[in-house]
Amino acid sequence: MLLDDWSLNVLKELFEAFGPAGFEREAAQKVKRYMEQYADEILTDKLGSVIFVKKGSSERPRVLLAGHIDEVGFVVSGIDDLGYVAFNPLGGWFDQVLLSQRVVIRTAKGDVYGVIAAKPPHLLTPEEAKKVVEKTSMFIDVGATSRKEAEEMGIRIGDPIVPYSPFMLIRNGKIATGKAFDDRVGAFIAMDVVRRLKTEKLEHPNTVYGAATVQEEVGLRGAGTVAHVVDPDVAIVLEVDIAGDVPGIKATEAPAKMGKGPSIVTYDASMIPNQPLKEFTIKVAEEAKIPYQLSQVARGGTDAGRIHISRAGCPSIVIGVPTRHIHTHVGMFCLEDLENAIKLVLEMVKRLDWKTVESFTAL
Protein backbone atom coordinates (compact mmCIF):
# COMPACT_ATOMS: atom_id res chain seq x y z
CA MET A 1 0.00 0.00 0.00
CA LEU A 2 1.63 3.21 -1.14
CA LEU A 3 0.45 6.64 -0.07
CA ASP A 4 -1.70 7.97 -2.88
CA ASP A 5 -2.14 11.53 -4.16
CA TRP A 6 -4.93 12.19 -1.66
CA SER A 7 -2.64 11.19 1.19
CA LEU A 8 0.30 13.30 0.05
CA ASN A 9 -1.92 16.35 -0.55
CA VAL A 10 -3.50 16.02 2.88
CA LEU A 11 -0.13 15.52 4.58
CA LYS A 12 1.28 18.69 3.03
CA GLU A 13 -1.79 20.79 3.77
CA LEU A 14 -2.14 19.46 7.30
CA PHE A 15 1.52 19.89 8.27
CA GLU A 16 1.75 23.40 6.84
CA ALA A 17 -1.47 24.55 8.54
CA PHE A 18 -1.15 27.13 11.31
CA GLY A 19 -2.12 25.59 14.65
CA PRO A 20 -0.19 25.93 17.90
CA ALA A 21 -1.85 24.75 21.12
CA GLY A 22 -4.97 26.79 21.75
CA PHE A 23 -5.06 28.14 18.17
CA GLU A 24 -5.86 24.99 16.17
CA ARG A 25 -8.89 26.28 14.23
CA GLU A 26 -7.21 26.32 10.79
CA ALA A 27 -5.91 22.76 11.18
CA ALA A 28 -9.25 21.57 12.59
CA GLN A 29 -11.15 23.11 9.67
CA LYS A 30 -8.92 21.24 7.22
CA VAL A 31 -9.52 17.94 9.02
CA LYS A 32 -13.27 18.54 8.96
CA ARG A 33 -13.25 19.48 5.27
CA TYR A 34 -11.28 16.41 4.24
CA MET A 35 -13.28 13.96 6.35
CA GLU A 36 -16.83 15.11 5.54
CA GLN A 37 -16.97 12.87 2.46
CA TYR A 38 -15.74 9.77 4.30
CA ALA A 39 -17.28 10.00 7.77
CA ASP A 40 -20.83 8.98 8.60
CA GLU A 41 -20.96 11.81 11.11
CA ILE A 42 -18.77 14.73 12.19
CA LEU A 43 -18.76 15.75 15.85
CA THR A 44 -16.89 18.39 17.82
CA ASP A 45 -16.20 19.15 21.45
CA LYS A 46 -16.22 22.68 22.81
CA LEU A 47 -12.41 23.00 22.88
CA GLY A 48 -12.11 22.60 19.12
CA SER A 49 -11.36 18.91 18.58
CA VAL A 50 -12.87 17.24 15.48
CA ILE A 51 -14.36 13.73 15.68
CA PHE A 52 -15.16 11.76 12.52
CA VAL A 53 -17.32 8.65 12.91
CA LYS A 54 -17.38 5.49 10.77
CA LYS A 55 -20.19 3.09 11.63
CA GLY A 56 -19.58 -0.64 11.37
CA SER A 57 -21.82 -3.65 11.92
CA SER A 58 -22.29 -2.84 15.62
CA GLU A 59 -22.76 0.37 17.60
CA ARG A 60 -20.37 -0.96 20.25
CA PRO A 61 -17.58 -1.31 21.00
CA ARG A 62 -16.64 2.27 20.35
CA VAL A 63 -13.05 2.37 19.08
CA LEU A 64 -11.33 5.74 19.55
CA LEU A 65 -8.42 6.58 17.23
CA ALA A 66 -6.86 9.77 18.57
CA GLY A 67 -4.07 12.03 17.31
CA HIS A 68 -3.57 15.65 18.29
CA ILE A 69 -3.37 18.50 15.79
CA ASP A 70 -1.84 21.21 17.96
CA GLU A 71 1.83 21.90 17.34
CA VAL A 72 4.45 23.40 19.61
CA GLY A 73 4.68 27.14 19.08
CA PHE A 74 4.86 30.45 20.89
CA VAL A 75 2.75 33.42 21.88
CA VAL A 76 3.66 37.13 21.84
CA SER A 77 4.35 38.39 25.36
CA GLY A 78 5.49 41.92 24.58
CA ILE A 79 7.11 44.42 22.19
CA ASP A 80 10.08 46.58 23.20
CA ASP A 81 10.75 50.18 22.17
CA LEU A 82 12.84 49.09 19.16
CA GLY A 83 10.09 46.82 17.82
CA TYR A 84 11.54 43.49 18.89
CA VAL A 85 8.95 40.89 19.91
CA ALA A 86 9.19 38.91 23.15
CA PHE A 87 7.53 35.51 23.34
CA ASN A 88 6.51 32.66 25.62
CA PRO A 89 6.50 28.99 24.57
CA LEU A 90 3.38 26.95 23.84
CA GLY A 91 4.58 23.44 24.60
CA GLY A 92 8.07 22.14 25.27
CA TRP A 93 11.05 23.72 23.50
CA PHE A 94 14.78 23.12 23.96
CA ASP A 95 16.36 26.58 23.92
CA GLN A 96 19.28 25.47 21.75
CA VAL A 97 17.11 24.74 18.67
CA LEU A 98 15.54 28.20 18.43
CA LEU A 99 18.15 30.72 17.33
CA SER A 100 18.12 31.90 13.70
CA GLN A 101 14.88 30.05 12.96
CA ARG A 102 12.12 31.72 10.96
CA VAL A 103 8.62 32.06 12.42
CA VAL A 104 5.14 33.26 11.46
CA ILE A 105 3.14 35.52 13.77
CA ARG A 106 -0.60 35.42 13.10
CA THR A 107 -2.13 38.84 13.73
CA ALA A 108 -5.59 40.30 13.21
CA LYS A 109 -4.17 42.05 10.13
CA GLY A 110 -2.54 38.96 8.67
CA ASP A 111 0.65 36.91 8.98
CA VAL A 112 3.95 38.59 9.88
CA TYR A 113 7.25 36.80 9.27
CA GLY A 114 10.27 37.11 11.52
CA VAL A 115 13.38 35.38 12.81
CA ILE A 116 14.33 34.37 16.35
CA ALA A 117 17.54 36.17 17.35
CA ALA A 118 19.69 37.16 20.31
CA LYS A 119 22.83 39.14 21.13
CA PRO A 120 25.38 38.29 18.39
CA PRO A 121 28.27 35.96 19.35
CA HIS A 122 30.82 38.63 18.43
CA LEU A 123 29.67 40.68 21.44
CA LEU A 124 29.53 37.88 24.00
CA THR A 125 32.15 37.49 26.70
CA PRO A 126 34.14 34.21 26.60
CA GLU A 127 32.07 32.93 29.52
CA GLU A 128 28.76 33.91 27.90
CA ALA A 129 29.80 32.20 24.67
CA LYS A 130 30.16 28.85 26.47
CA LYS A 131 26.53 28.87 27.63
CA VAL A 132 23.31 28.01 25.83
CA VAL A 133 21.33 31.17 25.19
CA GLU A 134 18.06 30.95 27.11
CA LYS A 135 14.66 31.70 25.57
CA THR A 136 14.29 34.65 27.91
CA SER A 137 17.28 36.31 26.22
CA MET A 138 15.87 35.80 22.72
CA PHE A 139 13.52 37.96 20.70
CA ILE A 140 11.80 37.91 17.32
CA ASP A 141 13.02 40.40 14.73
CA VAL A 142 10.25 41.34 12.29
CA GLY A 143 12.22 44.15 10.65
CA ALA A 144 10.52 46.89 12.64
CA THR A 145 12.48 49.84 14.03
CA SER A 146 10.05 50.84 16.77
CA ARG A 147 7.19 49.59 18.89
CA LYS A 148 4.83 51.70 16.77
CA GLU A 149 5.98 50.02 13.54
CA ALA A 150 5.51 46.55 15.04
CA GLU A 151 2.06 47.48 16.30
CA GLU A 152 1.13 48.90 12.89
CA MET A 153 1.95 45.48 11.43
CA GLY A 154 -0.82 44.20 13.68
CA ILE A 155 1.34 42.54 16.34
CA ARG A 156 -0.06 42.55 19.85
CA ILE A 157 0.31 40.58 23.07
CA GLY A 158 -1.40 37.20 22.80
CA ASP A 159 -0.80 36.65 19.08
CA PRO A 160 0.21 33.04 18.30
CA ILE A 161 3.46 32.05 16.57
CA VAL A 162 4.58 28.90 14.74
CA PRO A 163 7.77 27.82 12.96
CA TYR A 164 8.03 28.62 9.25
CA SER A 165 8.91 25.23 7.75
CA PRO A 166 7.39 24.04 4.44
CA PHE A 167 6.71 20.32 4.03
CA MET A 168 9.24 18.56 1.81
CA LEU A 169 10.01 15.00 0.71
CA ILE A 170 13.67 13.96 0.47
CA ARG A 171 15.61 10.79 -0.36
CA ASN A 172 13.62 10.09 -3.52
CA GLY A 173 10.31 10.71 -1.79
CA LYS A 174 10.86 8.21 1.03
CA ILE A 175 11.46 10.65 3.89
CA ALA A 176 9.24 13.54 5.01
CA THR A 177 10.59 16.73 6.57
CA GLY A 178 8.72 19.67 8.02
CA LYS A 179 6.93 21.01 11.08
CA ALA A 180 3.98 19.80 13.18
CA PHE A 181 4.70 16.09 12.75
CA ASP A 182 4.01 15.88 16.50
CA ASP A 183 1.27 15.02 16.16
CA ARG A 184 -0.49 15.59 12.88
CA VAL A 185 1.15 12.33 11.84
CA GLY A 186 -1.18 10.63 14.33
CA ALA A 187 -4.22 12.65 13.27
CA PHE A 188 -3.53 11.69 9.66
CA ILE A 189 -3.40 7.99 10.53
CA ALA A 190 -6.85 8.24 12.10
CA MET A 191 -8.12 10.13 9.05
CA ASP A 192 -6.70 7.64 6.56
CA VAL A 193 -8.01 4.62 8.46
CA VAL A 194 -11.54 6.03 8.37
CA ARG A 195 -11.15 6.91 4.70
CA ARG A 196 -9.99 3.39 3.79
CA LEU A 197 -12.77 1.76 5.81
CA LYS A 198 -15.18 3.77 3.67
CA THR A 199 -13.59 3.59 0.21
CA GLU A 200 -12.47 -0.05 0.45
CA LYS A 201 -15.78 -1.07 2.06
CA LEU A 202 -13.98 -2.90 4.85
CA GLU A 203 -16.15 -4.66 7.43
CA HIS A 204 -15.54 -3.86 11.08
CA PRO A 205 -17.59 -5.09 14.09
CA ASN A 206 -17.60 -1.76 15.92
CA THR A 207 -18.00 1.97 15.52
CA VAL A 208 -14.80 3.90 14.88
CA TYR A 209 -14.36 7.41 16.24
CA GLY A 210 -11.38 9.16 14.67
CA ALA A 211 -10.38 12.23 16.63
CA ALA A 212 -8.11 15.18 15.89
CA THR A 213 -7.61 16.47 19.41
CA VAL A 214 -6.40 19.88 20.58
CA GLN A 215 -4.16 21.29 23.31
CA GLU A 216 -2.19 18.08 23.92
CA GLU A 217 1.10 19.98 24.14
CA VAL A 218 -0.13 22.05 27.09
CA GLY A 219 -1.69 19.33 29.22
CA LEU A 220 -3.63 16.68 27.22
CA ARG A 221 -6.70 18.90 27.43
CA GLY A 222 -8.56 17.96 24.25
CA ALA A 223 -8.16 14.27 25.04
CA GLY A 224 -10.27 14.73 28.16
CA THR A 225 -13.13 16.43 26.38
CA VAL A 226 -13.05 14.00 23.43
CA ALA A 227 -13.19 11.02 25.79
CA HIS A 228 -16.24 12.59 27.43
CA VAL A 229 -17.98 13.01 24.05
CA VAL A 230 -17.12 9.55 22.68
CA ASP A 231 -17.21 7.38 25.83
CA PRO A 232 -14.80 4.89 24.18
CA ASP A 233 -14.59 1.19 25.00
CA VAL A 234 -11.02 0.97 23.71
CA ALA A 235 -8.55 3.59 22.51
CA ILE A 236 -5.65 3.54 20.08
CA VAL A 237 -3.65 6.72 20.48
CA LEU A 238 -1.56 7.56 17.43
CA GLU A 239 1.63 9.51 17.95
CA VAL A 240 5.17 10.15 16.85
CA ASP A 241 7.82 8.25 18.80
CA ILE A 242 11.36 9.40 19.44
CA ALA A 243 13.65 7.87 16.83
CA GLY A 244 16.78 6.75 18.65
CA ASP A 245 18.96 6.28 15.56
CA VAL A 246 20.62 9.65 16.15
CA PRO A 247 24.21 10.28 17.35
CA GLY A 248 24.45 10.50 21.13
CA ILE A 249 21.31 8.47 21.92
CA LYS A 250 21.63 5.06 23.56
CA ALA A 251 19.33 2.21 22.49
CA THR A 252 18.12 1.96 26.08
CA GLU A 253 17.02 5.61 25.97
CA ALA A 254 15.04 5.45 22.71
CA PRO A 255 14.89 1.97 21.13
CA ALA A 256 12.77 2.82 18.07
CA LYS A 257 14.52 3.46 14.75
CA MET A 258 13.27 5.28 11.68
CA GLY A 259 12.39 2.94 8.83
CA LYS A 260 11.95 -0.20 10.95
CA GLY A 261 8.18 -0.04 11.37
CA PRO A 262 5.72 1.60 13.76
CA SER A 263 6.39 1.35 17.46
CA ILE A 264 4.17 -0.16 20.12
CA VAL A 265 4.78 1.93 23.24
CA THR A 266 5.06 -0.32 26.28
CA TYR A 267 5.43 2.53 28.79
CA ASP A 268 5.49 6.29 29.04
CA ALA A 269 5.32 8.74 31.90
CA SER A 270 1.56 9.26 31.51
CA MET A 271 0.30 5.70 30.95
CA ILE A 272 1.11 2.02 31.31
CA PRO A 273 -0.87 0.38 28.49
CA ASN A 274 -3.55 -2.22 29.07
CA GLN A 275 -1.53 -5.44 28.92
CA PRO A 276 -4.02 -7.71 27.07
CA LEU A 277 -4.48 -4.91 24.51
CA LYS A 278 -0.72 -4.64 24.13
CA GLU A 279 -0.43 -8.38 23.48
CA PHE A 280 -3.37 -8.18 21.05
CA THR A 281 -1.58 -5.41 19.15
CA ILE A 282 1.62 -7.43 18.89
CA LYS A 283 -0.30 -10.53 17.79
CA VAL A 284 -2.14 -8.60 15.06
CA ALA A 285 1.12 -7.14 13.73
CA GLU A 286 2.70 -10.59 13.58
CA GLU A 287 -0.33 -12.23 11.98
CA ALA A 288 -0.51 -9.50 9.33
CA LYS A 289 3.28 -9.58 8.83
CA ILE A 290 3.59 -5.88 9.63
CA PRO A 291 7.02 -4.84 10.97
CA TYR A 292 6.88 -3.30 14.44
CA GLN A 293 9.15 -2.19 17.26
CA LEU A 294 8.65 -2.23 21.03
CA SER A 295 9.40 1.12 22.60
CA GLN A 296 9.41 3.05 25.86
CA VAL A 297 9.40 6.79 26.59
CA ALA A 298 10.79 7.59 30.03
CA ARG A 299 9.65 11.22 29.99
CA GLY A 300 6.66 12.87 28.40
CA GLY A 301 3.18 11.56 27.74
CA THR A 302 0.39 11.40 25.18
CA ASP A 303 -3.37 11.81 24.96
CA ALA A 304 -3.59 8.23 26.24
CA GLY A 305 -2.58 9.57 29.64
CA ARG A 306 -5.95 11.31 29.91
CA ILE A 307 -8.08 8.87 27.88
CA HIS A 308 -7.15 5.72 29.80
CA ILE A 309 -8.47 7.18 33.07
CA SER A 310 -11.62 8.70 31.59
CA ARG A 311 -14.92 7.69 33.20
CA ALA A 312 -14.44 4.18 34.65
CA GLY A 313 -11.26 3.67 32.62
CA CYS A 314 -10.54 2.77 29.01
CA PRO A 315 -8.05 0.13 27.80
CA SER A 316 -5.56 2.08 25.71
CA ILE A 317 -2.41 1.63 23.65
CA VAL A 318 -0.06 4.06 21.89
CA ILE A 319 1.22 3.30 18.39
CA GLY A 320 3.99 5.60 17.22
CA VAL A 321 5.78 6.56 14.02
CA PRO A 322 9.50 6.92 14.85
CA THR A 323 10.41 10.54 14.15
CA ARG A 324 13.70 12.40 14.39
CA HIS A 325 14.07 15.94 15.75
CA ILE A 326 10.59 16.40 17.25
CA HIS A 327 9.81 19.71 18.96
CA THR A 328 12.06 21.57 16.53
CA HIS A 329 11.41 23.52 13.33
CA VAL A 330 12.11 20.49 11.12
CA GLY A 331 11.23 16.89 11.98
CA MET A 332 11.85 13.81 9.88
CA PHE A 333 10.02 10.49 9.45
CA CYS A 334 9.87 7.59 6.98
CA LEU A 335 6.74 7.30 4.84
CA GLU A 336 6.98 3.50 4.96
CA ASP A 337 6.64 3.62 8.76
CA LEU A 338 3.51 5.73 8.34
CA GLU A 339 2.07 3.27 5.82
CA ASN A 340 2.73 0.33 8.14
CA ALA A 341 1.12 2.17 11.06
CA ILE A 342 -2.02 2.65 8.96
CA LYS A 343 -1.99 -1.05 8.03
CA LEU A 344 -1.64 -2.10 11.66
CA VAL A 345 -4.50 0.09 12.88
CA LEU A 346 -6.75 -1.14 10.06
CA GLU A 347 -6.03 -4.76 10.97
CA MET A 348 -6.75 -4.03 14.63
CA VAL A 349 -10.04 -2.28 13.85
CA LYS A 350 -11.23 -5.24 11.76
CA ARG A 351 -10.70 -7.55 14.77
CA LEU A 352 -12.03 -5.40 17.63
CA ASP A 353 -15.42 -6.98 18.29
CA TRP A 354 -17.23 -6.71 21.61
CA LYS A 355 -15.98 -10.04 22.95
CA THR A 356 -12.38 -9.13 22.22
CA VAL A 357 -12.65 -5.70 23.80
CA GLU A 358 -14.35 -7.14 26.90
CA SER A 359 -11.47 -9.58 27.28
CA PHE A 360 -9.04 -6.70 27.79
CA THR A 361 -10.53 -5.92 31.20
CA ALA A 362 -12.03 -9.29 32.22
CA LEU A 363 -10.71 -10.86 35.43
Secondary structure, DSSP 8 states (H G I E B T S, - for coil): ----HHHHHHHHHHHHS--BTT--HHHHHHHHHHHTTT-SEEEE-SSS-EEEEEE-S-S-SEEEEEEE--B-EEEEEEE-TTS-EEEEEES---GGGTTT-EEEEEETTEEEEEEEE-S-GGGS-HHHHTS---GGG-EEE-S-SSHHHHHHTT--TT-EEEE----EEETTTTEEEES-HHHHHHHHHHHHHHHHHHHTT---SSEEEEEEE---TTTSHHHHHHHHHH--SEEEEEEEEE---STT--TTT----TTS--EEEEEETTB---HHHHHHHHHHHHHTT---EEEEESS---THHHHTTSTT---EEEEEEEEESTTSS-EEEEHHHHHHHHHHHHHHHHH--HHHHHHTT--
